[in-house]
Amino acid sequence: MTQPPAAPLDPAGIEPALRPFGSSRTLPAAAYTDPAVLAWERRHLFAGAWTTLGRLDELSEGGNQRAVTVGDVGVLLTFGDRPRAFANLCRHRAHELLADGETADRAAAVCPYHGWAYRLDGSLATAPHMAGVANFDGDELGLVELPAAVWHGWLLVNAGTPAPPVAEYTGALDGLLRPYRPETLRLGARHVYAVEANWKAIVENYQECYHCPLIHPELCKVSPPTSGDNWALPGAWVGGTMDLREHAETMSFDGRGAGVFIEGAPRRTVLYVTLLPNLLISAHPDYVMTHRLTPLAPGRTEIECSWYFPEGIDDPSYAADFWDLTNRQDWAATESVQRGLSSPHYVPGPLADNEDAVYQWIALVAAAYLDPAGAIAAACSWNTQPVSDPPATTAPASEPGTART
């Protein structure tokens, strides 16, 4: 297997982000503004990791085939005996089987160029005019299959350099999320935003509430901005929790919901995590919200924000309206950050003591810039014991990412 190349960044500019928490610095400006860096990220942090494509039930609507792009790699999804992912190219002369975003519902994926056809399991079904070709072996010309996994209802695909198995990749996050049973929840609302900011700046904002008192007065009324803890646990993810105020039962303008809770889910905390590269999960006592990021340009990101509820909640507006306002406050802030990052006067700055999850995220990305496969493997393997239930305590205080306060 070829070793993935390092990112097109000066290693000396990355090194300060890898220093111990308390003495580290943020990433250099080029990490957020250079098209060459984004091209590298698409290949090695999106295609080369486990990218979340969406919910399986939604992706399989409209047919048994769907073409998507994972990072910069075209992928054909098929939904037969199980979900599968293949490189979206015919084994004849590489024509795409479906255009990006296109769906089909038929027994085979048919190349529109010369008519080669592939079964839903990727095996070659027909190859016109090849019967007389010497040494032609159709068994060797099936579609190139890519790792795909269904995780709590979401479909994840690894379309580039092989990543660790999905169980190692998600690590302890699997047990932390399990009480919310997101695969059983139904979509209640969805907003799609186009944000003029780099995808990493959006994640950094999401992983701290240092900014909350200044730009989120509504959120602070239902959750103390200095509450909660962050975890330092295995897996290619970062995150932690925040508490609800005594009067609040959920995140909404008045702290009230519809009175229907996710059975078995924690009632006094909200979980905030980022699974590298593109899935942000906010799990509440009565709904799970996700942000799925797709970078469109160094300074532009599409964000699909979805709210999932248990049966019995018919009006999702109490959550969706609250978070639409909060989201827009965040987007304005990150767009301002992006403009600052584009200034010739930007110099990487220090992190506050309550930005430990931001440190974990930046350090993971910085390590990946130098060695993408090694950084992801290291994040997943330092403790391979799964967490079956949410831990009662956070990681030791000597570990970065332990306290939001």
Secondary structure, 3 states (H helix, E strand, C coil): CCCCCCCCCCHHHHHHHHCCCCCCCCCCCHHHHCHHHHHHHHHHHHCCCCEEEEEHHHHCCCCCEEEEEECCEEEEEEECCCEEEEECCCCCCCCCCCCCCCEECCCEEECCCCCCEEECCCCEEECCCCCCCCCCCHHHCCCCEECEEEECCEEEECCCCCCCCHHHHHCCHHHHHHHHCHHHCEEEEEEEEEECCCHHHHHHHHCCCCCHHHHCHHHHHHCCCCCCCECCCCCCEEEEEEECCCCCCCCCCCCCCCCCCCCCCCCCEEEEEEECCCEEEEECCCCEEEEEEEEEECCEEEEEEEEEECCCCCCCHHHHHHHHHHHHHHHHHHHHHHHHHCCCCCCCCCCCCCCHHHHHHHHHHHHHHHCHHHHHHHHHHCCCCCCCCCCCCCCCCCCCCCCCC
